[in-house]
Amino acid sequence: MGEPDELQELRAKIDAIDAGIIDAIVKRTALVKEIGRYKTAHNIEALDEGRRDALLKKWIERGETLGLSKEFVTSIIETIHSYSVSVEK
């Protein structure tokens, strides 16, 4: 027996959002690569801890305002940032 139409529609909406998330990460990664080239050309370290910490605080506050837990937002941002630093080098 197939899934109810309403469930399929809801899942299709989630799938579209997930595709958008991946697309945004791809665009972000392209910019990270540009930043990496700039930093290499200007002898700048890949990791800027002050910027990382300030952004993490900003995104945690925004996430909490929107109903997301600090732990969840921290996990996402740290994962994205760690990947970005590895790409930037």
C-alpha positions as a LaTeX table, in Angstrom:
\begin{tabular}{lrrr}
\hline
Residue & $x$ (\AA) & $y$ (\AA) & $z$ (\AA) \\
\hline
Met1 & 0.00 & 0.00 & 0.00 \\
Gly2 & 1.36 & 3.44 & $-0.93$ \\
Glu3 & 1.94 & 6.30 & 1.42 \\
Pro4 & $-0.80$ & 8.86 & 1.87 \\
Asp5 & $-0.60$ & 11.82 & $-0.53$ \\
Glu6 & $-0.15$ & 14.28 & 2.34 \\
Leu7 & 2.90 & 12.41 & 3.64 \\
Gln8 & 4.42 & 12.26 & 0.16 \\
Glu9 & 3.86 & 16.00 & $-0.29$ \\
Leu10 & 5.49 & 16.79 & 3.06 \\
Arg11 & 8.45 & 14.58 & 2.24 \\
Ala12 & 8.81 & 16.21 & $-1.18$ \\
Lys13 & 8.99 & 19.62 & 0.52 \\
Ile14 & 11.72 & 18.35 & 2.86 \\
Asp15 & 13.59 & 16.88 & $-0.11$ \\
Ala16 & 13.48 & 20.25 & $-1.88$ \\
Ile17 & 14.80 & 22.03 & 1.22 \\
Asp18 & 17.57 & 19.44 & 1.58 \\
Ala19 & 18.56 & 19.97 & $-2.06$ \\
Gly20 & 18.71 & 23.70 & $-1.38$ \\
Ile21 & 20.96 & 23.10 & 1.62 \\
Ile22 & 23.37 & 21.06 & $-0.50$ \\
Asp23 & 23.30 & 23.68 & $-3.27$ \\
Ala24 & 24.08 & 26.41 & $-0.72$ \\
Ile25 & 26.99 & 24.38 & 0.68 \\
Val26 & 28.40 & 23.93 & $-2.83$ \\
Lys27 & 28.21 & 27.70 & $-3.43$ \\
Arg28 & 29.77 & 28.35 & $-0.03$ \\
Thr29 & 32.59 & 25.91 & $-0.79$ \\
Ala30 & 33.37 & 27.74 & $-4.04$ \\
Leu31 & 33.74 & 30.97 & $-2.07$ \\
Val32 & 35.87 & 29.23 & 0.55 \\
Lys33 & 38.22 & 28.10 & $-2.22$ \\
Glu34 & 38.50 & 31.70 & $-3.44$ \\
Ile35 & 39.28 & 32.84 & 0.09 \\
Gly36 & 41.88 & 30.09 & 0.36 \\
Arg37 & 43.61 & 31.29 & $-2.80$ \\
Tyr38 & 43.56 & 34.87 & $-1.49$ \\
Lys39 & 44.97 & 33.84 & 1.88 \\
Thr40 & 47.68 & 31.77 & 0.24 \\
Ala41 & 48.67 & 34.64 & $-2.04$ \\
His42 & 48.82 & 37.03 & 0.92 \\
Asn43 & 50.41 & 34.59 & 3.39 \\
Ile44 & 47.40 & 34.59 & 5.74 \\
Glu45 & 46.59 & 31.62 & 8.00 \\
Ala46 & 43.58 & 29.54 & 6.96 \\
Leu47 & 42.05 & 29.56 & 10.45 \\
Asp48 & 40.87 & 32.86 & 11.90 \\
Glu49 & 39.78 & 31.82 & 15.40 \\
Gly50 & 38.37 & 35.23 & 16.31 \\
Arg51 & 36.10 & 35.26 & 13.26 \\
Arg52 & 35.11 & 31.64 & 13.83 \\
Asp53 & 34.16 & 32.31 & 17.46 \\
Ala54 & 32.22 & 35.49 & 16.62 \\
Leu55 & 30.28 & 33.76 & 13.85 \\
Leu56 & 29.53 & 30.74 & 16.01 \\
Lys57 & 28.09 & 33.02 & 18.69 \\
Lys58 & 26.03 & 34.89 & 16.07 \\
Trp59 & 24.60 & 31.69 & 14.55 \\
Ile60 & 23.86 & 30.12 & 17.94 \\
Glu61 & 21.90 & 33.23 & 18.93 \\
Arg62 & 20.01 & 33.22 & 15.63 \\
Gly63 & 19.30 & 29.49 & 15.89 \\
Glu64 & 18.04 & 29.76 & 19.44 \\
Thr65 & 15.80 & 32.69 & 18.44 \\
Leu66 & 14.31 & 30.43 & 15.78 \\
Gly67 & 13.84 & 27.47 & 18.15 \\
Leu68 & 16.98 & 25.43 & 17.48 \\
Ser69 & 19.15 & 24.17 & 20.33 \\
Lys70 & 22.62 & 25.55 & 20.95 \\
Glu71 & 24.05 & 22.03 & 20.63 \\
Phe72 & 22.43 & 21.44 & 17.24 \\
Val73 & 23.54 & 24.76 & 15.78 \\
Thr74 & 27.04 & 24.32 & 17.21 \\
Ser75 & 27.32 & 20.86 & 15.63 \\
Ile76 & 26.25 & 22.11 & 12.20 \\
Ile77 & 28.45 & 25.22 & 12.23 \\
Glu78 & 31.51 & 23.38 & 13.55 \\
Thr79 & 31.11 & 20.70 & 10.87 \\
Ile80 & 30.78 & 23.29 & 8.10 \\
His81 & 33.68 & 25.35 & 9.45 \\
Ser82 & 35.97 & 22.34 & 9.83 \\
Tyr83 & 35.25 & 21.30 & 6.25 \\
Ser84 & 35.81 & 24.86 & 5.05 \\
Val85 & 39.22 & 25.10 & 6.72 \\
Ser86 & 40.26 & 21.79 & 5.13 \\
Val87 & 39.17 & 23.06 & 1.69 \\
Glu88 & 40.78 & 26.46 & 2.21 \\
Lys89 & 44.25 & 25.04 & 2.91 \\
\hline
\end{tabular}
